[in-house]
Amino acid sequence: MQRREAIAAGSCLAAALASGCLETLRREDAWRELVADPPEGIYVPPHADGMVTYGTATAAGRKISLMATRPHSFWPVTDAERSRADVRSRHAVHLMVDVRDSEAGAIVPAPVTTSIRRGGTAEASDGRNGAADRDPIDRRSLWPMLSQRMGPHYGDNVALDGDGTYTATVQVGPTNADVIGPLSDELERSTSVDDALEFEFEFEYEAAEIDAIERRLIDEDEGRGEPGALEPMRDHAGGDHGHDHEPSDEQQQDDSDGESDADRDEHAASPFGFDDATRVGSETSDDITYIAAVVEDEDRTDADTAALAVTARTAYNQYTLPFASLIIELSQNGDRLASGPLRETIDSRTGHHYRTRVDPVALVRADELAIGLETTPQVARHEGYETAFFQPDSVTLPMPLAFE
C-alpha cells in the first residue's frame, strides 16, 4: 500500500461508520495498517474472515474442497525471499482449494490449477451456452498457501465476470511427496471425478454474498500484533481448517465417521503413537515444532534399514508445513555418523511428514540428532505468517539410549 493510500485508510478507519468507508476497508484490505510493524514470527493478525464453500468431492484417494472469501493480500515466497501480492479492483474472490488424502486427511503437496467458465456443468454438456461462454474466463496455477484459520491450502485472488453461475475445473497433478501405503498408486498420478483428469464444481457467485462475509476486528486486548495465532476453523478433514457455515447433514455424517477435533489435536501432538515407532523427542525453533521418531521402514525394500521420521508443524495451531526442505545429522560425542536430506512423505498413520532411511548401526551409536530447516516452506503466507520461518536454527535432540 502506498503512503497516500495508507493515510487515507487510517482516516477512513477513524470515521468508518460515519463516512461510509467501512466497505472500502473490507474490499481494499486496509485492516493491514492496524499492524504496521509485525514481529518476526507468527503473530495475531488484525482480523478474522469467514468464507463460503462452493463444493466438495472425493475420488481416487483425494478429498477436494472449493471455497471462497473476500479478496485480500498475501505474500508469495521464493527460496528465502517474500513479496506482496496486493488486491486489485478486478478481483472478485479469494479462491481456495483444499486437497487431502481421503484416508489420513493429510494435506497433499501437488500442483493445483483452476479453470473457470461461465455457466453450469449441464449447460456446457448440452450446448445451451455459446462457445464464448464455454471458454474459460480465468485459468491459473494456484499458490500453495498457509493461513491461521484454514491452515495449508491452495489459493489466489481471482476475477469473475459479474454475478451468476460458474463452473470451476480443478486439476490436481501427481503429488510431490513420497506416498507409503494403499493410496500410493492413486496419489502419485493425476485424479478426477469424471475422467481421471479433473474435478468440476458448479457454483453461484454473488458479489453481495462475498461482501457480506463476516470480518471480525481483533482487538489489542486479544493480542493483535503480538506473538500468537487465531483459533483454527475446525470442520475440515485433518483438523487443519474449516469454515464458518453450519455443516450439512452429509458433512455431519462424514465428521461422525472420522476423528473428533480432540482426536486430531492429540494426533498432532503425538503423531507417532503406534507400536513400531520409537519417539526421539520434540523441539521448537523459529515457530516450527519438530517431532522426531524412528519408525519401521514400511517400504521393506531393505530389511537392514530403519526410517527416521520428522513432523514439522506451526507453533500454536500445529498446522502441517509442506513444501519445505529438512536435513538431519546423527552424531556421537560430536562426531558425525550419518546425515542427509529428508523426503516429504505421506502415510496413513503419520499423515504428512519428512523421512529418510538410516543405517541401524548409526541409530544405535548416536547420542544426538540435529534437525535443520534448509529451505523455508515454499508456501504463500496470509497475515500472521508472512514474517515466520525465515530465521531457522537447528534443533538438537538426545537420542534414546538404545535401539533394539
C-alpha positions, 0 to 999 in steps of 0.5 A, spaced: 500 500 500 502 506 498 503 512 503 497 516 500 493 510 500 495 508 507 493 515 510 487 515 507 485 508 510 487 510 517 482 516 516 477 512 513 478 507 519 477 513 524 470 515 521 468 508 518 461 508 520 460 515 519 463 516 512 461 510 509 468 507 508 467 501 512 466 497 505 472 500 502 476 497 508 473 490 507 474 490 499 481 494 499 484 490 505 486 496 509 485 492 516 493 491 514 495 498 517 492 496 524 499 492 524 504 496 521 510 493 524 509 485 525 514 481 529 518 476 526 514 470 527 507 468 527 503 473 530 495 475 531 493 478 525 488 484 525 482 480 523 478 474 522 474 472 515 469 467 514 468 464 507 463 460 503 464 453 500 462 452 493 463 444 493 466 438 495 468 431 492 472 425 493 475 420 488 481 416 487 484 417 494 483 425 494 478 429 498 477 436 494 474 442 497 472 449 493 471 455 497 471 462 497 472 469 501 473 476 500 479 478 496 485 480 500 493 480 500 498 475 501 505 474 500 508 469 495 515 466 497 521 464 493 527 460 496 528 465 502 525 471 499 517 474 500 513 479 496 506 482 496 501 480 492 496 486 493 488 486 491 486 489 485 479 492 483 478 486 478 478 481 483 472 478 485 474 472 490 479 469 494 479 462 491 481 456 495 482 449 494 483 444 499 486 437 497 487 431 502 488 424 502 481 421 503 484 416 508 489 420 513 486 427 511 493 429 510 494 435 506 497 433 499 503 437 496 501 437 488 500 442 483 493 445 483 490 449 477 483 452 476 479 453 470 473 457 470 467 458 465 461 461 465 455 457 466 453 450 469 456 443 468 449 441 464 449 447 460 456 446 457 454 438 456 448 440 452 450 446 448 445 451 451 451 456 452 455 459 446 462 457 445 464 464 448 461 462 454 464 455 454 471 458 454 474 459 460 474 466 463 480 465 468 485 459 468 491 459 473 496 455 477 494 456 484 499 458 490 500 453 495 498 457 501 498 457 509 493 461 513 491 461 521 484 459 520 484 454 514 491 452 515 495 449 508 491 450 502 491 452 495 489 459 493 489 466 489 485 472 488 481 471 482 476 475 477 469 473 475 465 476 470 459 479 474 454 475 478 451 468 476 453 461 475 460 458 474 463 452 473 470 451 476 475 445 473 480 443 478 486 439 476 490 436 481 497 433 478 501 427 481 503 429 488 510 431 490 511 427 496 513 420 497 506 416 498 507 409 503 501 405 503 494 403 499 493 410 496 500 410 493 498 408 486 492 413 486 496 419 489 502 419 485 498 420 478 493 425 476 485 424 479 478 426 477 471 425 478 469 424 471 475 422 467 481 421 471 483 428 469 479 433 473 474 435 478 468 440 476 464 444 481 458 448 479 457 454 483 453 461 484 457 467 485 454 473 488 458 479 489 453 481 495 454 474 498 462 475 498 461 482 501 457 480 506 462 475 509 463 476 516 470 480 518 471 480 525 476 486 528 481 483 533 482 487 538 489 489 542 486 486 548 486 479 544 493 480 542 493 483 535 500 484 533 503 480 538 506 473 538 500 468 537 495 465 532 487 465 531 483 459 533 483 454 527 476 453 523 475 446 525 470 442 520 475 440 515 478 433 514 485 433 518 483 438 523 487 443 519 481 448 517 474 449 516 469 454 515 464 458 518 457 455 515 453 450 519 455 443 516 450 439 512 447 433 514 452 429 509 458 433 512 455 431 519 455 424 517 462 424 514 465 428 521 461 422 525 465 417 521 472 420 522 476 423 528 473 428 533 477 435 533 480 432 540 482 426 536 486 430 531 489 435 536 492 429 540 494 426 533 498 432 532 501 432 538 503 425 538 503 423 531 507 417 532 503 413 537 503 406 534 507 400 536 513 400 531 515 407 532 520 409 537 519 417 539 526 421 539 523 427 542 520 434 540 523 441 539 521 448 537 525 453 533 523 459 529 515 457 530 516 450 527 515 444 532 519 438 530 517 431 532 522 426 531 521 418 531 524 412 528 519 408 525 519 401 521 521 402 514 514 400 511 517 400 504 521 393 506 525 394 500 531 393 505 530 389 511 537 392 514 534 399 514 530 403 519 526 410 517 527 416 521 521 420 521 520 428 522 513 432 523 514 439 522 508 443 524 506 451 526 507 453 533 500 454 536 495 451 531 500 445 529 498 446 522 502 441 517 508 445 513 509 442 506 513 444 501 519 445 505 526 442 505 529 438 512 536 435 513 538 431 519 545 429 522 546 423 527 552 424 531 556 421 537 560 425 542 560 430 536 562 426 531 558 425 525 555 418 523 550 419 518 546 425 515 542 427 509 536 430 506 529 428 508 523 426 503 516 429 504 512 423 505 505 421 506 502 415 510 496 413 513 498 413 520 503 419 520 499 423 515 504 428 512 511 428 514 519 428 512 523 421 512 529 418 510 532 411 511 538 410 516 543 405 517 541 401 524 548 401 526 548 409 526 541 409 530 544 405 535 551 409 536 548 416 536 547 420 542 544 426 538 540 428 532 540 435 529 534 437 525 535 443 520 530 447 516 534 448 509 529 451 505 523 455 508 516 452 506 515 454 499 508 456 501 504 463 500 503 466 507 496 470 509 497 475 515 500 472 521 505 468 517 508 472 512 514 474 517 515 466 520 520 461 518 525 465 515 530 465 521 531 457 522 536 454 527 537 447 528 534 443 533 538 438 537 535 432 540 538 426 545 537 420 542 534 414 546 539 410 549 538 404 545 535 401 539 533 394 539 
